[in-house]
Amino acid sequence: MSILVRLAGPDDVPAMSRILTASIIELCAPDHGNDPAAIAAWTKNKTPEGVAAMLANPNLLMFVAELSGVIGAVGAINRSGEVALNYVAPDMRSQGLSTAILTRLETELQALGFDEGRLEATITARRFYERAGWQLDGPQATGRMVNGYPMKKSLAG
């Protein structure tokens, strides 16, 4: 079984929406604490319409990772040098999809001329990013429904 990471297209929107929403609800409980208001705020723009708007945003480059032809992860970078999304379908977790898509996102940032990548990690994903060479870059955010950790990684070399 091989993983294919490719640019996302309009036909991918329904699957991307399902993955984003399921990943947030099922995998990110340490971040949202199963608080319905926090979940609603986080998933508000993850509807098919919201994902289609993201896909149409020229500031975002969106990707999907497929395992044996099935989309199992969604990732995006923005043209400011940040990883904007990296979510995996709960039923496809621990199969290398998140790592494959992160590798592609880092490569795309380098291709855009960035020597350093930035992101904000959830509590759920922080250790994943640390294992991939990302480092904390300040304290946890505060004052929002979901507060992430700023992280950075050197992409030079």
C-alpha positions as CSV (number, residue, x, y, z in Angstrom):
1,M,0.0,0.0,0.0
2,S,1.5,3.3,-1.1
3,I,0.7,6.8,0.0
4,L,0.2,9.5,-2.6
5,V,0.2,13.1,-1.6
6,R,-1.2,15.5,-4.2
7,L,-2.7,18.9,-4.7
8,A,-6.4,18.9,-3.6
9,G,-9.1,19.6,-6.2
10,P,-12.8,20.5,-6.1
11,D,-13.8,16.8,-6.3
12,D,-12.0,16.2,-3.0
13,V,-14.0,18.8,-1.0
14,P,-16.6,16.4,0.5
15,A,-13.9,13.9,1.7
16,M,-11.8,16.8,3.0
17,S,-14.7,18.2,5.0
18,R,-15.5,14.8,6.5
19,I,-11.9,14.2,7.5
20,L,-11.4,17.7,9.0
21,T,-14.6,17.4,11.1
22,A,-14.1,13.8,12.2
23,S,-10.5,14.4,13.1
24,I,-11.4,17.5,15.2
25,I,-14.3,15.8,17.0
26,E,-12.7,12.3,17.5
27,L,-9.0,13.0,17.9
28,C,-8.7,16.4,19.4
29,A,-10.6,16.0,22.7
30,P,-7.5,17.1,24.7
31,D,-7.9,20.4,22.9
32,H,-11.6,21.0,22.9
33,G,-12.5,19.0,26.1
34,N,-15.6,17.7,24.4
35,D,-17.1,21.2,24.8
36,P,-19.9,21.6,22.2
37,A,-19.2,25.3,21.8
38,A,-15.5,24.8,21.2
39,I,-16.2,22.0,18.7
40,A,-18.7,24.1,16.9
41,A,-16.3,27.0,16.7
42,W,-13.5,24.9,15.4
43,T,-15.5,23.0,12.8
44,K,-17.6,26.0,11.6
45,N,-15.5,26.5,8.5
46,K,-15.0,22.8,7.9
47,T,-18.3,22.3,6.0
48,P,-18.1,21.5,2.3
49,E,-18.8,25.1,1.6
50,G,-16.1,26.3,4.0
51,V,-13.5,23.8,2.6
52,A,-14.4,24.9,-1.0
53,A,-13.7,28.5,0.0
54,M,-10.4,27.4,1.5
55,L,-9.5,25.6,-1.7
56,A,-10.4,28.7,-3.7
57,N,-8.2,30.9,-1.5
58,P,-5.1,31.8,-3.5
59,N,-3.1,32.2,-0.3
60,L,-3.5,28.5,0.6
61,L,-2.1,25.5,-1.1
62,M,-4.1,22.4,-0.1
63,F,-3.1,18.8,-0.3
64,V,-4.6,15.4,0.3
65,A,-2.9,12.1,1.2
66,E,-4.3,8.9,-0.2
67,L,-3.7,5.4,0.9
68,S,-4.6,2.8,-1.7
69,G,-6.8,5.5,-3.5
70,V,-8.7,6.5,-0.4
71,I,-8.2,10.1,0.9
72,G,-7.1,9.9,4.5
73,A,-5.4,13.2,5.4
74,V,-5.7,16.9,4.5
75,G,-2.9,19.5,4.7
76,A,-2.3,23.0,3.7
77,I,0.3,25.7,3.8
78,N,-0.2,29.4,3.3
79,R,2.0,31.7,1.3
80,S,3.3,33.3,4.6
81,G,5.3,30.2,5.4
82,E,3.0,28.5,7.7
83,V,1.4,25.0,7.9
84,A,-2.2,25.9,8.1
85,L,-3.8,22.4,8.3
86,N,-2.7,18.8,8.9
87,Y,-5.5,16.5,9.8
88,V,-5.9,12.7,9.5
89,A,-9.1,10.6,9.3
90,P,-9.5,8.8,12.7
91,D,-9.8,5.4,11.0
92,M,-6.6,6.0,9.0
93,R,-4.4,7.2,11.9
94,S,-1.0,5.6,12.4
95,Q,-0.6,4.6,8.8
96,G,2.0,7.3,7.8
97,L,-0.4,9.7,6.2
98,S,0.2,12.7,8.5
99,T,4.0,12.2,8.2
100,A,3.7,12.0,4.4
101,I,1.6,15.1,4.1
102,L,3.8,17.0,6.5
103,T,6.9,16.1,4.5
104,R,5.2,17.4,1.4
105,L,4.1,20.6,3.2
106,E,7.7,21.2,4.3
107,T,8.9,20.6,0.7
108,E,6.4,23.1,-0.6
109,L,7.4,25.7,1.9
110,Q,11.0,25.3,0.8
111,A,9.9,25.6,-2.9
112,L,8.3,28.9,-2.0
113,G,11.6,30.1,-0.7
114,F,11.1,29.7,3.1
115,D,14.1,28.6,5.2
116,E,11.9,28.1,8.2
117,G,8.4,26.8,8.6
118,R,5.9,27.9,11.2
119,L,2.7,26.4,12.6
120,E,0.5,26.3,15.6
121,A,0.2,22.8,17.1
122,T,-2.7,21.5,19.0
123,I,-2.1,19.6,22.3
124,T,-3.1,16.5,20.3
125,A,-0.4,17.0,17.6
126,R,2.4,18.7,19.5
127,R,4.4,15.5,20.1
128,F,3.9,14.4,16.5
129,Y,5.5,17.7,15.3
130,E,8.3,17.5,17.9
131,R,9.2,14.0,16.6
132,A,9.3,15.5,13.1
133,G,11.9,18.1,14.2
134,W,9.6,21.0,15.0
135,Q,10.5,23.1,18.1
136,L,8.4,25.2,20.4
137,D,8.6,28.9,19.6
138,G,6.8,30.6,22.5
139,P,4.2,29.9,25.1
140,Q,0.8,28.3,24.4
141,A,-1.7,30.8,23.0
142,T,-4.4,32.0,25.3
143,G,-7.9,33.5,25.2
144,R,-9.4,31.3,22.4
145,M,-11.6,28.3,22.4
146,V,-8.7,26.2,21.3
147,N,-5.2,27.4,22.2
148,G,-2.3,26.0,20.3
149,Y,1.5,26.1,20.6
150,P,3.6,28.1,18.2
151,M,6.3,26.0,16.6
152,K,9.0,26.4,14.0
153,K,11.4,24.2,12.0
154,S,14.5,25.0,10.0
155,L,13.9,23.9,6.4
156,A,17.4,24.9,5.2
157,G,19.8,22.3,4.1
